[in-house]
Amino acid sequence: EKKKRITYKGAPIRLSADFSTETLQARREWSDLFKALKDKNLQPRILYPARISFRSEGEIKSFPDKQKLREFVTKSPPLQEILKKALILEKRKK
């Protein structure tokens, strides 16, 4: 698959993301959990303002912060298993 070139007045231009410090920090905070969910093909997404969402039992679940995610995970042994390492790492960072 060939990438399309974007041009302006005949000159090629390159587009890049320019994330704020807050956005980059939010992405870093979710990274361990995101990877654990991605490894299990749960289709995680980071939404802005920073939230994480993923598929669980056929539904898309979305969480604005880790506390809400932890509350949900306590009711789901399969997710506890998937996320336990990431959640343990999170506790150590504090």
C-alpha positions in Angstrom: 0.0 0.0 0.0 1.5 3.3 -1.1 1.2 6.3 1.1 -0.3 9.4 -0.4 1.7 12.5 -0.4 0.1 15.7 0.9 1.1 18.8 -0.9 0.4 22.5 -0.6 0.8 24.6 -3.7 2.8 21.8 -5.2 5.2 21.4 -2.3 5.1 18.2 -0.2 4.1 18.8 3.4 4.3 16.5 6.4 1.7 16.4 9.1 2.6 15.4 12.7 0.7 15.3 16.0 1.5 18.0 18.4 0.3 16.9 21.8 0.2 19.1 24.9 2.2 18.3 27.9 -1.0 17.2 29.6 -2.0 14.9 26.8 1.5 13.3 26.7 1.3 12.8 30.5 -2.1 11.2 30.3 -0.9 8.9 27.6 2.1 7.9 29.7 -0.2 7.2 32.7 -2.4 4.8 30.7 0.4 3.1 28.8 0.8 0.0 31.0 -2.9 -0.7 31.1 -3.3 0.0 27.4 -0.6 -2.5 26.5 -2.1 -5.2 28.8 -5.5 -4.7 27.1 -4.0 -4.5 23.6 -2.1 -7.8 24.2 -5.4 -9.5 24.8 -7.0 -7.9 21.7 -9.5 -5.9 23.7 -9.2 -2.9 21.3 -8.2 -0.3 23.8 -8.4 3.4 22.9 -7.3 6.5 24.7 -9.9 9.2 24.4 -9.5 12.9 25.1 -9.9 14.4 27.6 -7.9 11.4 28.7 -10.0 8.3 29.1 -9.4 4.7 28.3 -12.0 2.5 26.6 -11.9 -1.2 25.6 -14.2 -4.0 24.6 -15.4 -6.2 27.5 -18.0 -8.9 27.0 -19.1 -7.4 23.7 -19.6 -3.9 25.0 -17.3 -0.9 24.9 -16.4 0.2 28.4 -15.0 3.6 29.0 -13.2 5.0 32.2 -12.2 8.6 32.9 -9.7 7.6 35.5 -7.9 4.6 37.1 -10.1 4.6 40.2 -13.2 4.0 38.1 -11.3 1.3 36.2 -10.2 -0.4 39.4 -13.8 -0.4 40.7 -14.9 -2.1 37.5 -12.1 -4.6 37.4 -12.8 -5.8 41.0 -16.0 -7.2 39.6 -14.3 -9.0 36.7 -11.8 -11.8 37.5 -10.8 -12.1 33.8 -9.9 -8.4 33.7 -8.2 -8.7 37.1 -5.9 -11.3 35.6 -5.2 -9.3 32.4 -4.5 -6.1 34.3 -2.9 -7.3 37.5 0.7 -6.5 36.5 -0.2 -3.1 35.1 -2.2 -2.2 38.2 0.6 -3.4 40.5 3.1 -1.3 38.5 0.7 1.7 38.9 0.6 1.3 42.7 4.4 1.2 42.8 4.7 4.5 40.8 2.8 6.4 43.5 
